[in-house]
Amino acid sequence: MNTILGKKVGMTQIFSETGMAVPVTVIEAGPVVVTQVKTADTDGYEAIQIGYEDQKAHRVKQPMKGHFEKAGASPKKHITEVRVENASEYELNQEFTVEIFEAGKKLDITGISKGKGTQGNIKRHGHHRGPMSHGSKHKRLPGGLAAGTYPSRVFKGNDGPGRMGRETVTVQNLELVKVIPERNVLLVKGSVPGNKGGLLKIRYAVKGQE
């Protein structure tokens, strides 16, 4: 098991043994419980489903109530599926905490990025601006989007103004600075996607792990 769910608490800094200030993101992670076990015999592949954060029973629909009751777990707000090598090694309602992680290792963290609403092509795509001199009518507007007489239309896929942010983003190879099991907290070097309180999926790095 190498994955857990958590919430972004915010950012702070801690000091290393050499006295260097290290910017870290505080993540409140887990505990998570196994709510379903999928094996090659029953589902065609090996995986487990984990649930995070208790949910009030009246907010859970009847099919999901039965799903959690079958697992012997209380209703959860968030569930996700994790691929494993041998799902039969896991049991329903089995609990995992931040202790599955080791300080000094690299993590991949997935979250929903901050929404920025409708933005222009310069902020959204990094386009260059036009002349800023007096009389210019092309300061931050998009440039020419189509050819002349032929083909006389704008091709699909051109970068332009539009909705920006609120997308699923994964930041790879973040260093896990410290694990605080008694508070279910991970301290990760650098920033992670999303707002404070946003849901995060934390797992050991797929690439770059020493």
C-alpha positions as semicolon CSV with decimal commas, in nm:
position;residue;x (nm);y (nm);z (nm)
1;M;0,000;0,000;0,000
2;N;0,158;0,326;-0,113
3;T;-0,134;0,571;-0,144
4;I;-0,339;0,779;0,098
5;L;-0,591;1,065;0,079
6;G;-0,563;1,391;0,270
7;K;-0,635;1,763;0,292
8;K;-0,413;2,062;0,230
9;V;-0,386;2,263;0,553
10;G;-0,152;2,538;0,435
11;M;0,217;2,632;0,410
12;T;0,480;2,713;0,670
13;Q;0,853;2,667;0,715
14;I;1,070;2,448;0,933
15;F;1,444;2,451;0,995
16;S;1,675;2,170;0,894
17;E;1,954;2,033;1,112
18;T;2,195;2,273;0,940
19;G;1,973;2,574;1,019
20;M;1,833;2,620;0,668
21;A;1,472;2,732;0,636
22;V;1,268;2,477;0,438
23;P;0,927;2,581;0,294
24;V;0,678;2,299;0,351
25;T;0,313;2,225;0,283
26;V;0,122;2,082;0,579
27;I;-0,106;1,794;0,476
28;E;-0,352;1,624;0,710
29;A;-0,365;1,273;0,563
30;G;-0,570;0,969;0,658
31;P;-0,654;0,752;0,821
32;V;-0,813;0,568;0,527
33;V;-0,995;0,236;0,535
34;V;-1,041;-0,036;0,274
35;T;-1,401;-0,027;0,149
36;Q;-1,369;-0,281;-0,135
37;V;-1,126;-0,548;-0,249
38;K;-1,104;-0,626;-0,621
39;T;-0,924;-0,938;-0,738
40;A;-0,851;-1,086;-1,079
41;D;-1,110;-1,357;-1,017
42;T;-1,396;-1,121;-0,933
43;D;-1,314;-0,804;-1,131
44;G;-1,040;-0,898;-1,375
45;Y;-0,766;-0,696;-1,206
46;E;-0,606;-0,638;-0,865
47;A;-0,703;-0,325;-0,674
48;I;-0,847;-0,194;-0,349
49;Q;-1,087;0,092;-0,286
50;I;-1,009;0,321;0,006
51;G;-1,236;0,572;0,181
52;Y;-1,142;0,892;0,362
53;E;-1,321;1,126;0,605
54;D;-1,647;1,028;0,775
55;Q;-1,972;1,144;0,617
56;K;-2,307;1,197;0,790
57;A;-2,535;0,901;0,720
58;H;-2,830;1,111;0,596
59;R;-2,611;1,256;0,322
60;V;-2,526;0,915;0,177
61;K;-2,753;0,757;-0,084
62;Q;-2,896;0,413;-0,020
63;P;-2,673;0,216;-0,262
64;M;-2,359;0,365;-0,105
65;K;-2,493;0,296;0,245
66;G;-2,514;-0,071;0,154
67;H;-2,166;-0,056;0,003
68;F;-2,012;0,077;0,326
69;E;-2,216;-0,157;0,545
70;K;-2,087;-0,454;0,346
71;A;-1,734;-0,335;0,416
72;G;-1,811;-0,283;0,784
73;A;-1,701;0,081;0,757
74;S;-1,872;0,409;0,839
75;P;-1,985;0,620;0,537
76;K;-1,701;0,815;0,377
77;K;-1,695;1,144;0,186
78;H;-1,419;1,046;-0,055
79;I;-1,327;0,713;-0,212
80;T;-1,060;0,622;-0,465
81;E;-0,917;0,309;-0,619
82;V;-0,556;0,199;-0,580
83;R;-0,390;-0,068;-0,793
84;V;-0,200;-0,328;-0,592
85;E;-0,006;-0,642;-0,679
86;N;-0,208;-0,881;-0,463
87;A;-0,545;-0,753;-0,341
88;S;-0,613;-1,070;-0,143
89;E;-0,356;-0,951;0,113
90;Y;-0,595;-0,673;0,221
91;E;-0,908;-0,695;0,433
92;L;-1,229;-0,491;0,439
93;N;-1,222;-0,204;0,691
94;Q;-0,843;-0,237;0,721
95;E;-0,698;0,100;0,825
96;F;-0,390;0,281;0,694
97;T;-0,228;0,595;0,834
98;V;0,061;0,825;0,743
99;E;0,296;0,566;0,893
100;I;0,300;0,390;0,554
101;F;0,533;0,673;0,440
102;E;0,897;0,728;0,526
103;A;1,062;1,070;0,564
104;G;1,316;1,149;0,294
105;K;1,127;0,967;0,017
106;K;0,973;1,131;-0,290
107;L;0,598;1,171;-0,338
108;D;0,359;1,237;-0,627
109;I;0,066;1,454;-0,512
110;T;-0,254;1,504;-0,713
111;G;-0,513;1,775;-0,649
112;I;-0,749;2,022;-0,814
113;S;-0,570;2,346;-0,904
114;K;-0,709;2,685;-0,800
115;G;-0,977;2,820;-1,033
116;K;-0,893;3,158;-1,186
117;G;-1,210;3,221;-1,386
118;T;-1,200;3,361;-1,739
119;Q;-0,856;3,491;-1,831
120;G;-0,699;3,643;-2,140
121;N;-0,456;3,471;-2,374
122;I;-0,150;3,636;-2,212
123;K;-0,210;3,505;-1,859
124;R;-0,363;3,176;-1,975
125;H;-0,107;3,078;-2,241
126;G;0,188;3,313;-2,191
127;H;0,147;3,496;-2,522
128;H;0,341;3,817;-2,591
129;R;0,166;4,152;-2,571
130;G;0,151;4,418;-2,840
131;P;0,313;4,765;-2,836
132;M;0,234;4,970;-2,525
133;S;0,298;5,306;-2,692
134;H;0,038;5,583;-2,721
135;G;-0,222;5,507;-2,985
136;S;-0,168;5,132;-2,987
137;K;-0,491;4,933;-3,007
138;H;-0,320;4,599;-2,964
139;K;-0,181;4,595;-2,610
140;R;-0,316;4,269;-2,464
141;L;-0,549;4,148;-2,740
142;P;-0,497;3,821;-2,930
143;G;-0,309;3,850;-3,257
144;G;-0,424;3,731;-3,599
145;L;-0,599;3,394;-3,572
146;A;-0,666;3,309;-3,937
147;A;-0,506;3,324;-4,278
148;G;-0,623;3,562;-4,550
149;T;-0,835;3,466;-4,848
150;Y;-0,754;3,097;-4,807
151;P;-0,860;2,906;-4,602
152;S;-1,053;3,207;-4,471
153;R;-1,136;3,052;-4,134
154;V;-0,990;3,000;-3,787
155;F;-0,851;2,651;-3,728
156;K;-0,965;2,456;-3,426
157;G;-0,730;2,434;-3,127
158;N;-0,590;2,787;-3,131
159;D;-0,494;2,921;-2,790
160;G;-0,719;3,201;-2,675
161;P;-0,903;3,354;-2,380
162;G;-1,117;3,125;-2,167
163;R;-1,167;2,949;-1,837
164;M;-0,840;2,889;-1,652
165;G;-0,755;2,660;-1,362
166;R;-0,962;2,408;-1,163
167;E;-0,800;2,113;-1,336
168;T;-0,656;1,789;-1,203
169;V;-0,283;1,849;-1,155
170;T;-0,010;1,613;-1,035
171;V;0,318;1,747;-0,894
172;Q;0,591;1,484;-0,907
173;N;0,892;1,404;-0,690
174;L;0,816;1,623;-0,388
175;E;1,039;1,547;-0,089
176;L;0,866;1,420;0,224
177;V;1,044;1,617;0,496
178;K;0,869;1,487;0,807
179;V;0,595;1,248;0,919
180;I;0,397;1,326;1,238
181;P;0,191;1,008;1,304
182;E;0,021;1,127;1,625
183;R;-0,138;1,417;1,434
184;N;-0,186;1,241;1,096
185;V;0,032;1,507;0,934
186;L;0,283;1,504;0,648
187;L;0,527;1,792;0,584
188;V;0,615;1,808;0,215
189;K;0,881;2,037;0,070
190;G;0,737;2,291;-0,173
191;S;0,382;2,366;-0,285
192;V;0,100;2,132;-0,386
193;P;-0,206;2,198;-0,607
194;G;-0,531;2,347;-0,480
195;N;-0,688;2,562;-0,212
196;K;-0,662;2,516;0,162
197;G;-0,888;2,228;0,259
198;G;-0,867;2,079;-0,090
199;L;-0,859;1,701;-0,134
200;L;-0,519;1,549;-0,221
201;K;-0,411;1,205;-0,335
202;I;-0,063;1,125;-0,202
203;R;0,148;0,832;-0,318
204;Y;0,511;0,731;-0,349
205;A;0,674;0,876;-0,662
206;V;0,659;0,662;-0,972
207;K;0,972;0,824;-1,119
208;G;1,279;0,968;-0,951
209;Q;1,260;0,756;-0,636
210;E;1,603;0,688;-0,493
